[in-house]
Amino acid sequence: MTAAGHNFVVSTGKGMVQVHVAAIQFAQVFAGVAAVGLIALAIAHVLIAVVAVISVVGSEQTLGMKAVWFLLIWAMPLIGGVLWFLVGRRERARWNPAASTRNPATQ
């Protein structure tokens, strides 16, 4: 491979093929962007799992349900973490009869 001006000349058995430097640079930039994107996805993946586990530990779930959620997040970090935030994190509202009755004297 020899450099000829702004083109690389690659010798093949059937002739000369010119590949523009811009195409090579684009491929290098694209590979760099793809690598940064994959690193960002890996970091997000780990962060979702860690935050989900912390949220499970601090939740009002029973110990058994915490164990189930922890195992789900451990087995499938991204899916388990997202499921925890969409479904499992919802705390069940407890009915408090004292809070639900109105006392006309206090109004």
C-alpha positions, 0 to 999 in steps of 0.5 A: 500500500503506497500513499499517492496524494490524498489517496491510498493506492492498493494493488490487486491482481486486476488493477489499482483500486483507490480508496479515499482518505475521507472514507478511511477517516470516516470508518475510524471515526465511526468505530470510535463513536461506536466504542464510546456508545458501547461503553456508555451502554455498559455504564448505564446497564451497571448503574440501573442494576446498582440503583435498582438493588439499592431501591429494593433494599430500601423498599417496604417489600417483605424480605422474601419479595426483596430476595426475589427482586434481588435474584431477578436483578442479579440474573438479568440486570437490565431487564430486572432493574427496569421491571423493578422500576416499572412494576415492583417499586410501586408501594401498595397504599395501606388503608388507614381508617383514621385518616379516611374519616372526616371529622366535622369538628376540625374543618 
